[in-house]
Amino acid sequence: MIDLRSDTVTRPTTAMKEAMMAAPVGDDVWGDDPTVNAFQATLAELAGAEAALLFPSGTQSNLVGLMAHCERGDEYIVGQSAHTYRYEGGGAAVLGSIQPQPIENAADGTLPLEKISAAIKADDFHFARSKLLTLENTIAGKVLSADYIIAATNLARERGLATHLDGARLFNAAVATNTSLKQLCEPFDSVSLCFSKGLGAPIGSALVGSQALIDKARRLRKMVGGGMRQAGIIAAACQHALDHHVADLSHDHRRAARLAEGLAKLPGVEITSQATNMVFARFPDAHIQPLSAWLKEHGVLIEMLYATRFVVHRDINDADIDKVIAVMKAYFSQH
């Protein structure tokens, strides 16, 4: 199958599996896993942070990041479309007792500065305490501009808020803008980074931040069940991805643009967004279900949970893109 549902469907390469098998391991809860320790030190240096902490998932890394900044009854300001708010099971509220204050995202994925400012509560016992601004980069494949990020994080600090970035696809942003990971992380107090999406690791995310924040996060990670034992096999996969797969993201971006170009030529199809490795398209309602079935019948899987979304990743090649376009053309020629 040509699986365009998400970049989470990527499979580890043979070389990555060999690195996992060869990794020296220990008990990471005790801090004894040398591969985990080396990976965390390397990632912290690349991100320009004091420390990093390995997690099994980006959802857990984000949750612990929010909980490290906020206490019960605090509030985090977040986009309506943000993963931390919309697609992580309400964990911040359910497990952290942190109230979300959602703001409608602008078309470019940003949170308008005036809306952020208006959402910050006065220091009054009637209100939840505004403690944290959370952004996401990329969001729906879109890269937040450097100028916007500086303006938003400066506003947060001026108003006494900490800042967290859901950087699940921050490496896509780094490649798309030819910007270092350090530069992209620098404006934030904490950043969650994922290795099991476009970078192709089977599991693994990390939180980076100050040593004090990571010390707190380590205790919280244990609390939410994220303490792992011989986690070096995970860290080895993440390190391999970091060493060998980052530059390859440019191919995903190129192929996504090629896919969008081909889809845009189909009758009644509107490309609503194409950025980095994601394409969002609008199809006539009458075609959505039969088209999805047609694609699956012809070996193509797409995601229709969020919207009609196509996500290109390292397991998709140029021939796959050509086939998807051809299968689409065949459908519309008959309907």
Secondary structure, 3 states (H helix, E strand, C coil): CEECCCHHHCCCCHHHHHHHHHCCCCCHHHCCCHHHHHHHHHHHHHHCCCEEEEECCHHHHHHHHHHHHCCCCEEEEEECCCHHHHCCCCHHHHHHCCEEEEECCCCCCCCCHHHHHHHCCCCCCCCCEEEEEEEECCECCECCCHHHHHHHHHHHHHCCCEEEEEECCHHHHHHHHCCCHHHHHCCCCEEEEECCCCCCCCCCEEEEECHHHHHHHHHHHHHCCCCCCCCHHHHHHHHHHHHHCCCCHHHHHHHHHHHHHHHHCCCCCEEEEEECCEEEEECCHHHHHHHHHHHHHCCEECECCCCEEEECCCCCCHHHHHHHHHHHHHHHHHC
